[in-house]
C-alpha cells in the first residue's frame, strides 16, 4: 500500500500527513495526531464514540477512511475549548454530571453541539432523537439529557 | 474463528473525478479487483469484519460530484443522484411534500451520523430486505437508472433486487440515479416501520403505501414491504384487490390480509419469527391504509 499525502485542518490547525489508504479517520486522528477525544467504541458505526464534525457534518470517524477526508475541516472535542475555558456544553456535562465512565462523553458532546447549532431550544424528544446514535453503556441517559438541557439554557443569547 | 474486526484489511484507494472513468475501470475488471463505494458506511464495516472478499482497490465515487443532486420537476418527476445522501433526502422540502413516504423512510435509517454519509443508492445496492428506503421506493414507483461503458438501462425497483444482498446489477454496471414518477393529484404516501427500538434498529417489518383516493374510492394503490421476504417486495394482489373499491375499513382489512399472504418471511430468523411477521404485515398495511384514508 502506497501512502497518500493528505491535508486536513484539524481544530483550526493545518496538518499534512502521509497515510496508508486503509487507515480510518478514527485511527489517523487518535493514533497519528493524538487526539484522544476521538474514541474507539464499537468500531461499527453504532455507538457514536468516534464522532467528529467533518466539514460541518456530524459523522462516525470509524467508518471513514482518512484519505476520504483529504482537504476537509475536522472538529474533535479538543477543538471546542477556548484556551483554558471549557465550551458551555462541556461545562454543562461537568456541572450536571452527564457522565459515569466517560467513554461516550466526547461523542455525546459533539452530537449535542450538532443539535444546538441547528436548534438552540430543543425539547426532550428532540434531544433523544439527536443523541440516538450515541450509546451510553452505563445507561446514564437521564443525566446526559439534563446536561444537554442545561447547555441549551446556558447558551441562550450567546454564540456557540 | 475470532475476527479482529477493528482493523482494516489492506487495499489501495482510487478517487476518480469522472463517471466514465469508473465505468472504464469496471469494464475490464476481474472479480475482487475493485469495489466501489459512496458513503462507505456499509462497506467499511463489511471490510473490517471480512464479510466480503477484500478487493485490491476501493473506488471512492465521491469525486464524481455531478452525481450528487436532487432534481424535482412537477411534470417529469424526481431524480436522485447516486451520491445523494440519506440526510439530503430526509431534509428535502420537495420530497417531504410530494414523496413523503421516502422522506419518512430516510429518517428511519440508523442515526444522524450515518445519514450524513450514507446514500439512498447505497441503501438499495446493499439490498438488505429491511432497508428503510426500499418500501417507499417500491410504493412510489421508482426506477433505477444503471450504466456501463456501453450505455444505460432503466430497471423498475421491483425488478432490481434479486436476493438477500443481491441485485441485478452486472459487475461492470453502476447506478447513476433513481427516478420517481411525477406527483399525481389526490395521492399521498406513508411509511411505517415496526422495530424494537425507536432508532438505530433494523425493521421487523416496514410498510409503505402510495394511494390515489378520489371521492372516497381507491383509484390506484402501490404497496411496498420491507423485511417481509428475502428481498423488499410489492404486493400486487392486495393492490389489485383495493383498486376501484370504497375507502371503508372492511376493504382495507381484506387487502391487509391479502398482503400478509403475499409476504414470505424467513422461517428461522433471530429477529422475528415468520408467523409474527405475517401478522405484523397485516397490522401495518391496515394501519398505513387507514392513515391514508384520513
Interface residues (C-beta under 8 A of the other chain):
Chain A: X1 X2 X4 X21 X22 X23 X24 X40 X43 X44 X45 X46 X48 X51 X57 X58 X59 X60 X62 X63 X64 X65 X67 X68 X111 X114 X128 X129 X130 X132 X133 X134
Chain B: X5 X6 X8 X9 X10 X11 X12 X13 X15 X40 X41 X44 X45 X48 X58 X60 X62 X87 X110 X111 X112 X113 X114 X116 X117 X198 X199 X200
